[in-house]
Amino acid sequence: MRGRYGRLKRPISLSFFVLLLLSSLFFALQAQADESTYLTVLLESARKKELHKDRYWHTLLHYKKGLFGTRSLIDDPKFFLSEDGKYNPEAELEATITAFFQKGDDETKHPVCRFIARYAWIKEQLNLDSSRLPVPECSRFSEIISQIKPESVTLIFPASHMNNPASMFGHTLLTIETAYKTKLLSHAINYSAITDETFGPAYIIRGLFGFYKGYFSILPYYAKLQEYRDVEHRDIWEYPLNLDAEEIQRLLMHMFELDSIYSDYYFFDENCSYDLLFLLDAARPSLDLTDQFGWWVIPLDTIRTIQENGLTTGAMRRPSKTTKIKYLASLLSENGRTMALSIADGDLDPNRLLQEKASNEEKIRICDLASEYLQYRYTKEKIAEKPYQKRFLKTLQVRSLLGKPDEDRYRIPAPPRPDEGHDSNRFSLGIGIKEDDLFQEIKCRPAYHDLLDNEKGYKEGSQIVFANTALRYYSSDRRMELENLDFIDIVLIAPWDEFFQSISWKIKTGLGQKIMEDGEDHLLYQLNPGMGLACKSDFLGLSYLMMEADLNLGGAFDERYAAGIGGSIGFIKSLTDFWKIHFLTRDIYYGLGDSHNAFEASLLQNVTLSNNMSFTLDISRSKAYDHYQTEAKIYWNLFF
């Protein structure tokens, strides 16, 4: 019997194994069929609901409609699961749903985790049963959220700094405040171009035509502030956003998707401020911020748009080191400022202050100004570490003996918020007379602010103008001509003082009319850079002196060009809160090409009627090639 049963044991075991294998194969095929059937059902449901046309799907993929159809503003192929995904929302949607069913051992690389915002939205729209997916959820994202503990979001605006071309219009970023409540330990979300360049023709050309790659990044707020080489000069404005917990979750999910994904970066439209709006649109689906802009996007305009859409109502200012120093200096007499500077330079022992006859309050301000200025010079690498530490500690020791100051006097008055200034675009209608010819003029300026505009919310002495265009119609001979097309016209008039040895400068290039040897006006290309010094006084306001170079190109010249050097002198003064004047004279001698001399004197006045409306009066007298011209014109300006 044992032998007989022994002979039967092997066939029974083999039969059982084959049966088990066939059963496993059957169930696997059945599961695969069920999975395939479920995927087909989901795809059919998505088509029936036309989810690929849904605005939120377009938000998550950064789709925009243009002259040549729909395309995503994201350029990184890694962001798309369909070969045609950049241009085909439907193909990308179906590829995404299909990808959720693919198997994989690494959860972090699975589409459910990699594109978690897409997954969350598709799951909600299709009532997707996550238990039927190989990877039902993204535990990595949940872990990150539990570590961050997000509680609120703030829009950050580091104000413009004219001496850094990359910072002229300011910048925007977001911070995620956590349960720890410490602002500097919050997480900063930023979108920026990856480049080591900050100036030069190559930098401008690459930025204008999208040759830089822009990436989103998230890092501690204090680390982000340290990235700003000019942070000592830039006030920081913080705008708390009223996003709830669910909206913050959606924002972070979309940010999670954009990690290590690039888009071509363009200075004028697809820039730091515009791409940040996609995160807010993703956070609150009812918003449509990115569709509210056209050919150019200025950071301040995005702040205004965010306010208009009810995301924020107030702001808080963090004064820069420069602002603090200037304010402390304004509280001191000239002798007090000199003593503070001497302490910072190491020429005066801080203990000498204790023997001075000045008031205790004055001594406190001198010490505080000296210590602030020492810190500023150290961060700008204008003083070595050892002398800095020695002078700084001595100053603090003396300061500790003087007690507390009057806190109310130390509270820096808050200026108008940047978003409270006039709008960025300007349209002007004008009439005038040139010698005996009457004319009407239409002007359009897409950006941004000039020296005569109301300074509310803007930096004093700064001008940033792009594409300023003027068309002029002369009634006498019914002639329409292009008066000027200023490609760029940038001016910084920065006062030189004992603490900040600032250089004033200007650069202007474009097309403009100029009287020539034949006594007629001709349209020329003009390039006019300059550099000089400025000071500020109660009597003249901002006064300046600049050395300039000027290049003119055009067929009206015998040599096709004229190049020369010269200078300008002028002053800008606000007579009242609404009335500002600008007087300037300019003299250039052209020694290369067509030799001649050109002189002009102008008096400009601007009267502000409201935040977005003003009148400008411009009277000028000019001479070139022994021909004189007198011109007077008045404009009505509307900002929008």
Secondary structure, 3 states (H helix, E strand, C coil): CHHHHHHHHHHHHHHHHHHHHHHHHHHHHHHHHHHHHHHHHHHHHHHHHCHHHCHHHHHHHCEEEECCEEEECCCCHHHCCCCCCCCCHHHHHHHHHHHCCCCCCCHHHCHHHHCHHHHHHHHHHHCCCHHHCCCCCCHHHHHHHHHHCEEEEEEEEECCCCCCHHHCCCCCEEEEEECCCCHHHCEEEEEEECCCCCCCHHHHHHHHCCCEEEEEEEEEHHHHHHHCCCHHHCCEEEEEECCCHHHHHHHHHHHHHCECCEEEECCCCCCHHHHHHHHHHHHCCCCCHHHHCCCCCCHHHHHHHHHHCCCCCCCEEECCHHHHHHHHHHCCCHHHHHHHHHHHHCCCCHHHHHHCCCCHHHHHHHHHHHHHHHHHHHHCCCCCHHHHHHHHHHHHHHHHCCCCCCHHHHCCCCCCCHHHCCCCCEEEEEEEEECCEEEEEEEEECEEECCCCCCCCCCCCEEEEEEEEEEEEECCCCEEEEEEEEEEEEEECCECCCCCCCCEEEEEEEEEEEECCCCCEEEEEEEEEEEEEEEEECCCEEEEEEEEEEEEECCCCCCCEEEEEEEEEEEEEECCCCEEEEEEEEEEEEEEECCEEEEEEEEEEEEEEECCEEEEEEEEEEEECCEEEEEEEEEEEEEC
